């Protein structure tokens, strides 16, 4: 009996030691990168105010407030809200301080019943929705996501939930967007859009295929060799020059900047411990409002940018992306 207990305690001692070691490996100071994120339940929606001619309908989900001049169908609202709510949840599971919800309670989502009202509010023709930094809100066409038109009316753009994820990532990083370089915010938004599968589910274990497919699909008019702006060029784009390229360039070319940004962000997130640590420090400094220009230099020093571009090219070639950067890498 005695022996048995001693043995038992020895065994549990060994077991305890093993568990301690495993626990020490599995819960380091920094969380692990998730492999998958799946919402546990569908998002809860509360109708806060029923609208009429003088006031909008107001719906609340956990993180967002939707305002709409028209009543929204529950069925569509449910998928929309589940995808929207997945965004702050998935961002909070990434071991980097990326989240920065707008201040003042639930973040706003302003719904427009049709294209005309959407364009009047600053929306672009053919687009389904966008994030407005000035309004700290997502502007969205109801006829795309929430209230598909009845038969016979003009066909709106197809609901693109990956695009919705992209815009919601901007909203969920709102507090820091003014301090982050454009390529970084756009690359991060594209990273989550690529990882998103459907209904608020994200697969990080398939991130390479997802990134490859997203870039290839967006530049499907190119043959096998995709031309992208170089790392130095992309990192030098200001919000203004970025916008100018979209407005004045060909529509089919605008994704190129997003493509480069996505590949740079992927290198920061998955290019080894040093890059990830540098990204964490960079974001901590941005959150603490240390001077931004200097922070970018610490994140990827100017002298390393051409080197990184070469690495991105050689990394992706055997993984199904043949890249040609439009600025010389030497
Ligand atoms: Zn964007």
Boltz pocket constraint, residues with backbone or C-beta under 6 A from the ligand:
constraints:
  - pocket:
      binder: B
      contacts: [[A, 166], [A, 167], [A, 170], [A, 185], [A, 186], [A, 189]]
      max_distance: 6.0
